[in-house]
Amino acid sequence: MNNTVKLWQPKSIFFSPLRGHSAPVYGAAFSSDGKIVATGSLDGTAKVWQRDGTLLETLCEGSGAIWDLALSPDGQAIAAGCEKIVKLWHKDGKFLGSFNAHESLVYALAWSPDRKILATASTDGTAKLWQPEEAVAGAPPLHTLKLDDSGFWGIAFSRDGQALATGSTSGAIAIWKPDGRLLQAIDAHEATSFALSFSPDGKMVVSSSMDGTAKLWQLDLCSTSNTSVPQKIQPLKTFKGHTQGAIGISFSPDGEIIATGSLDSTVKLWNKEGILLRTLTGHKGGVLTVAFSPDGSQLISTSFDQTAIVWNLDKILNTDPLEFGCNWVRDYLRTNANVKEEDRHLCDGVL
């Protein structure tokens, strides 16, 4: 047994696919109540869905691929990174406006928990903090963050809003105060560092990388760094198991599970000790984003295969794969005339 769950049921109790985009889906987020999900795609649209895959709304304003998408904590606004600009919609689909954010691709977005700040990360080598309504009216960013002139590919707020993490092309991750002060720079990975996610208490952060690993870091949030040169420190844990780059990562709301998504087309669930709990194989292309629902019972993943999947973690983590499989095929093994006699007893002893 390797804890891999392969699911072929047309309508699965384990997941709901969201189909409707015509290009890779890069961004996804749950609403604050967990009942609604939003996705953003290189097809230039954002879509709003029920968790069961029912499409509620398609948002399209102008042109430009959507590289990331974020729902505001109060559930009232959707922000999307569309090439060099940021677009904003109300949850009911009304377009709120856009602003020129960067000189290159806006690859990642994050709202502060109080909704006052929208953070953007770009391959132009900067991350910026905006007041979104003022930015639409033409106001400049509150702060511009730069580390080592390499592009930023990931950005995330801590859940108390007191810290911000960025991931860079160089493999470095950096921790900042919302006022732009650099707290810590870590020489974290051997290749581009993509997504980041804080633990619920804000004392740790996990990072994913094109080097195929994810790492868990203890943070020093008590002092301001006197150098922007990333320092080499030891991670608390290194998560190895993906066969290609790890692009998406998310800490569960209770801090007990870490989800990773990889170009190897799998989603993996780990505990904080680095033990692999499950491998989810539902996508037919590289996985780009993973995000937990607010209550931790669901996980959404997006993929190059032009779909998103909402995974039912309560079912997945509390189902024994062998028992489930045997319950599914037991009658077939017993009654089908084409089954060899020695194979009819494969599930004997399995409850």
C-alpha positions as CSV (number, residue, x, y, z in Angstrom):
1,M,0.0,0.0,0.0
2,N,1.4,3.4,-0.9
3,N,-1.6,5.6,0.1
4,T,-2.4,6.5,-3.5
5,V,-6.1,6.9,-4.2
6,K,-7.1,6.5,-7.8
7,L,-10.7,7.4,-8.5
8,W,-12.6,6.4,-11.6
9,Q,-16.3,6.7,-10.6
10,P,-18.2,9.0,-13.0
11,K,-19.7,10.8,-10.0
12,S,-17.3,10.4,-7.2
13,I,-18.0,10.8,-3.5
14,F,-14.4,12.0,-3.2
15,F,-14.3,15.0,-5.6
16,S,-16.2,17.3,-7.9
17,P,-14.6,18.5,-11.2
18,L,-15.1,22.0,-12.4
19,R,-15.1,22.0,-16.2
20,G,-15.7,25.0,-18.4
21,H,-12.4,26.8,-19.0
22,S,-10.7,26.4,-22.4
23,A,-7.1,26.9,-21.2
24,P,-5.0,26.1,-18.1
25,V,-6.5,27.1,-14.8
26,Y,-3.9,29.0,-12.7
27,G,-5.8,30.5,-9.8
28,A,-8.5,29.3,-7.4
29,A,-10.0,30.4,-4.1
30,F,-12.8,29.6,-1.7
31,S,-15.3,32.1,-0.4
32,S,-15.2,32.8,3.3
33,D,-18.1,30.5,4.0
34,G,-16.6,27.7,1.8
35,K,-19.7,27.3,-0.3
36,I,-18.4,29.1,-3.4
37,V,-15.2,28.8,-5.4
38,A,-13.7,31.1,-8.0
39,T,-11.2,30.1,-10.7
40,G,-9.1,32.1,-13.1
41,S,-7.7,30.8,-16.4
42,L,-5.3,31.7,-19.2
43,D,-8.5,31.7,-21.4
44,G,-9.0,35.2,-19.9
45,T,-12.1,34.4,-17.8
46,A,-12.8,34.1,-14.1
47,K,-15.6,31.7,-13.1
48,V,-17.6,31.4,-10.0
49,W,-18.9,28.0,-9.0
50,Q,-20.8,26.0,-6.4
51,R,-18.6,23.4,-4.8
52,D,-20.4,20.6,-6.7
53,G,-19.3,22.0,-10.0
54,T,-22.4,24.1,-10.9
55,L,-21.3,27.2,-12.8
56,L,-22.8,30.4,-11.4
57,E,-21.0,33.2,-13.2
58,T,-18.4,33.8,-15.9
59,L,-16.5,37.1,-15.5
60,C,-14.7,38.5,-18.5
61,E,-13.6,42.1,-19.0
62,G,-11.3,43.0,-21.8
63,S,-8.5,40.6,-22.8
64,G,-5.5,39.0,-21.1
65,A,-4.8,35.7,-19.5
66,I,-5.5,35.4,-15.8
67,W,-2.5,34.1,-13.9
68,D,-3.9,34.2,-10.4
69,L,-7.1,35.0,-8.6
70,A,-8.0,35.9,-5.0
71,L,-11.3,36.3,-3.2
72,S,-11.4,39.0,-0.5
73,P,-11.7,37.8,3.1
74,D,-15.2,39.3,3.3
75,G,-16.2,37.5,0.1
76,Q,-17.3,40.7,-1.6
77,A,-14.6,41.1,-4.2
78,I,-12.5,39.1,-6.7
79,A,-9.1,40.2,-7.8
80,A,-7.3,38.7,-10.8
81,G,-3.8,39.2,-12.1
82,C,-4.2,39.6,-15.9
83,E,-0.8,40.0,-17.6
84,K,0.5,43.3,-16.2
85,I,-2.7,44.6,-14.7
86,V,-5.1,43.8,-11.9
87,K,-8.9,43.5,-12.4
88,L,-11.5,43.7,-9.7
89,W,-15.1,42.4,-9.7
90,H,-17.8,42.4,-7.1
91,K,-19.0,38.9,-6.1
92,D,-22.2,39.4,-8.2
93,G,-20.2,39.9,-11.3
94,K,-20.1,43.7,-11.6
95,F,-16.8,44.9,-12.9
96,L,-15.2,47.3,-10.4
97,G,-12.2,48.5,-12.5
98,S,-8.6,47.7,-13.1
99,F,-5.1,49.3,-12.6
100,N,-1.7,48.9,-14.1
101,A,0.3,47.1,-11.4
102,H,3.6,45.9,-12.9
103,E,6.0,46.1,-15.8
104,S,5.7,42.4,-16.3
105,L,3.5,39.4,-15.5
106,V,1.4,39.6,-12.3
107,Y,1.8,36.0,-11.2
108,A,0.4,36.0,-7.7
109,L,-2.1,38.0,-5.5
110,A,-3.0,38.0,-1.9
111,W,-5.5,40.0,0.2
112,S,-4.7,41.1,3.7
113,P,-7.1,39.6,6.3
114,D,-8.8,42.9,6.9
115,R,-9.2,43.4,3.1
116,K,-7.5,46.8,3.2
117,I,-4.4,45.7,1.2
118,L,-4.0,43.7,-2.0
119,A,-0.5,42.4,-2.5
120,T,0.8,41.6,-6.0
121,A,3.9,39.6,-7.0
122,S,5.5,40.0,-10.5
123,T,8.2,38.6,-12.6
124,D,9.5,42.2,-13.0
125,G,11.3,41.7,-9.7
126,T,8.9,43.6,-7.4
127,A,6.0,42.9,-5.1
128,K,3.6,45.7,-4.3
129,L,1.1,46.5,-1.7
130,W,-2.0,48.4,-2.8
131,Q,-5.2,49.9,-1.5
132,P,-7.3,48.5,-4.3
133,E,-10.1,51.0,-4.6
134,E,-7.5,53.9,-4.5
135,A,-5.4,52.0,-7.1
136,V,-8.3,51.9,-9.5
137,A,-8.6,55.6,-9.1
138,G,-4.9,56.0,-10.0
139,A,-3.1,56.0,-6.6
140,P,0.4,54.5,-6.5
141,P,1.3,51.4,-4.4
142,L,1.7,51.9,-0.6
143,H,5.0,50.0,-0.7
144,T,7.2,48.3,-3.3
145,L,9.3,45.3,-2.2
146,K,12.5,44.2,-3.9
147,L,14.9,41.5,-2.8
148,D,17.6,40.3,-5.2
149,D,16.2,41.6,-8.6
150,S,14.9,38.2,-9.5
151,G,11.2,37.8,-10.2
152,F,8.6,37.2,-7.6
153,W,6.3,34.1,-8.2
154,G,4.5,33.7,-4.9
155,I,3.0,35.9,-2.2
156,A,1.0,35.3,0.9
157,F,-0.2,37.1,4.1
158,S,-0.1,35.5,7.5
159,R,-3.5,35.0,9.0
160,D,-3.2,37.9,11.5
161,G,-2.0,40.2,8.7
162,Q,1.3,41.0,10.5
163,A,3.6,39.4,8.0
164,L,3.9,38.8,4.3
165,A,5.9,36.1,2.4
166,T,7.3,36.2,-1.1
167,G,9.0,33.5,-3.3
168,S,11.6,34.3,-6.0
169,T,13.1,33.0,-9.2
170,S,16.4,32.6,-7.3
171,G,14.7,30.1,-4.9
172,A,14.8,32.6,-2.0
173,I,11.8,33.3,0.2
174,A,11.5,36.5,2.2
175,I,9.3,37.6,5.1
176,W,8.2,41.2,5.3
177,K,6.1,43.5,7.5
178,P,3.1,45.1,5.8
179,D,4.9,48.4,6.0
180,G,7.6,47.1,3.6
181,R,10.3,46.3,6.2
182,L,12.3,43.0,5.5
183,L,12.2,40.7,8.5
184,Q,14.0,37.6,7.1
185,A,15.4,36.4,3.8
186,I,16.1,32.7,3.4
187,D,18.1,30.8,0.8
188,A,15.4,28.2,0.6
189,H,15.4,26.3,-2.7
190,E,17.7,25.2,-5.6
191,A,15.1,26.5,-8.1
192,T,12.3,29.0,-8.3
193,S,10.2,29.2,-5.2
194,F,6.5,29.4,-6.1
195,A,3.7,29.3,-3.6
196,L,3.9,30.0,0.1
197,S,1.5,29.5,3.0
198,F,1.7,30.5,6.7
199,S,0.8,28.2,9.6
200,P,-2.4,29.4,11.5
201,D,-0.3,30.9,14.3
202,G,2.0,32.7,11.8
203,K,5.2,31.2,13.3
204,M,6.0,28.9,10.3
205,V,5.7,29.1,6.6
206,V,5.8,26.4,3.9
207,S,7.2,26.9,0.5
208,S,7.0,25.0,-2.8
209,S,9.6,24.9,-5.5
210,M,10.5,23.9,-9.0
211,D,13.2,21.8,-7.5
212,G,10.4,19.3,-6.6
213,T,10.4,19.8,-2.9
214,A,8.3,21.7,-0.3
215,K,9.9,22.9,2.9
216,L,8.6,24.0,6.3
217,W,10.4,27.0,8.0
218,Q,10.5,28.4,11.5
219,L,10.3,32.2,11.2
220,D,12.1,34.9,13.1
221,L,9.5,37.7,13.3
222,C,11.1,39.7,16.2
223,S,13.7,41.7,14.4
224,T,14.3,43.5,11.1
225,S,17.0,42.0,8.8
226,N,20.0,44.1,8.3
227,T,20.8,42.5,4.9
228,S,18.7,41.6,1.9
229,V,21.1,38.7,1.1
230,P,19.2,35.4,1.7
231,Q,20.7,33.4,4.5
232,K,21.1,29.6,4.5
233,I,19.2,28.0,7.4
234,Q,17.9,24.5,7.9
235,P,14.2,23.9,7.3
236,L,12.1,22.2,10.0
237,K,11.0,19.6,7.4
238,T,11.6,18.9,3.7
239,F,8.8,17.2,1.8
240,K,10.0,14.9,-1.0
241,G,7.9,12.7,-3.1
242,H,6.9,14.7,-6.2
243,T,8.7,13.7,-9.4
244,Q,8.5,17.1,-11.0
245,G,8.3,20.7,-9.8
246,A,6.0,21.5,-6.8
247,I,4.0,24.6,-7.8
248,G,1.1,24.9,-5.3
249,I,1.1,24.7,-1.5
250,S,-1.3,25.3,1.3
251,F,-1.5,24.9,5.1
252,S,-4.8,23.6,6.4
253,P,-6.7,25.9,8.7
254,D,-6.0,23.7,11.8
255,G,-2.3,23.6,10.9
256,E,-2.2,19.8,10.8
257,I,-2.0,19.1,7.0
258,I,0.0,20.5,4.2
259,A,-1.2,20.1,0.6
260,T,1.2,20.3,-2.4
261,G,0.4,20.3,-6.1
262,S,3.0,19.4,-8.7
263,L,3.7,19.3,-12.4
264,D,3.7,15.5,-12.0
265,S,-0.2,15.9,-12.1
266,T,-0.6,14.9,-8.4
267,V,-1.8,16.5,-5.2
268,K,-0.1,15.2,-2.1
269,L,-1.3,15.5,1.5
270,W,1.3,15.5,4.3
271,N,1.3,15.9,8.0
272,K,3.7,18.4,9.6
273,E,6.2,15.7,10.4
274,G,6.7,15.1,6.6
275,I,4.8,11.9,6.5
276,L,2.8,11.4,3.2
277,L,-0.9,10.8,4.0
278,R,-2.5,10.6,0.6
279,T,-1.6,11.1,-3.1
280,L,-4.6,12.3,-5.1
281,T,-4.6,11.5,-8.8
282,G,-7.5,13.1,-10.6
283,H,-5.8,15.6,-12.9
284,K,-4.5,14.8,-16.4
285,G,-2.0,17.7,-16.4
286,G,0.4,19.5,-14.0
287,V,-1.2,20.9,-10.9
288,L,-0.8,24.6,-10.4
289,T,-2.7,25.7,-7.3
290,V,-4.0,24.1,-4.1
291,A,-6.1,25.8,-1.5
292,F,-8.1,24.6,1.6
293,S,-11.6,25.7,2.3
294,P,-11.9,27.8,5.5
295,D,-13.1,24.8,7.6
296,G,-10.5,22.5,6.1
297,S,-13.0,19.9,4.9
298,Q,-12.4,20.6,1.2
299,L,-9.4,21.3,-1.0
300,I,-9.4,22.9,-4.5
301,S,-6.7,22.2,-7.1
302,T,-6.2,23.6,-10.6
303,S,-4.3,22.3,-13.5
304,F,-2.9,22.6,-17.0
305,D,-5.7,20.2,-18.0
306,Q,-8.1,23.2,-18.0
307,T,-10.0,22.0,-14.9
308,A,-10.2,22.5,-11.2
309,I,-11.2,19.8,-8.7
310,V,-12.8,20.2,-5.3
311,W,-11.7,17.3,-3.1
312,N,-13.7,16.1,-0.2
313,L,-11.0,15.6,2.4
314,D,-13.3,14.3,5.1
315,K,-14.1,11.4,2.8
316,I,-10.6,10.9,1.5
317,L,-8.8,11.0,4.8
318,N,-11.3,8.8,6.6
319,T,-11.7,6.1,3.9
320,D,-9.4,3.1,3.8
321,P,-8.4,2.7,0.1
322,L,-8.3,-1.1,0.2
323,E,-11.7,-1.4,2.0
324,F,-13.3,1.1,-0.4
325,G,-11.9,-0.8,-3.4
326,C,-13.1,-4.1,-2.2
327,N,-16.6,-2.8,-1.4
328,W,-16.8,-1.6,-4.9
329,V,-15.7,-4.8,-6.7
330,R,-16.7,-7.5,-4.2
331,D,-19.9,-8.5,-6.0
332,Y,-18.1,-8.4,-9.4
333,L,-15.5,-10.8,-8.1
334,R,-18.0,-13.2,-6.8
335,T,-20.5,-13.2,-9.7
336,N,-18.7,-12.4,-12.9
337,A,-18.1,-15.6,-15.0
338,N,-14.9,-14.3,-16.5
339,V,-13.1,-13.9,-13.1
340,K,-10.6,-16.6,-12.4
341,E,-11.5,-18.8,-9.3
342,E,-8.3,-17.8,-7.5
343,D,-9.2,-14.1,-8.0
344,R,-12.6,-14.4,-6.4
345,H,-11.1,-14.3,-3.0
346,L,-8.9,-11.2,-3.3
347,C,-11.0,-9.3,-0.9
348,D,-11.6,-12.1,1.6
349,G,-10.8,-10.8,5.1
350,V,-11.3,-7.1,4.0
351,L,-14.3,-5.7,5.9
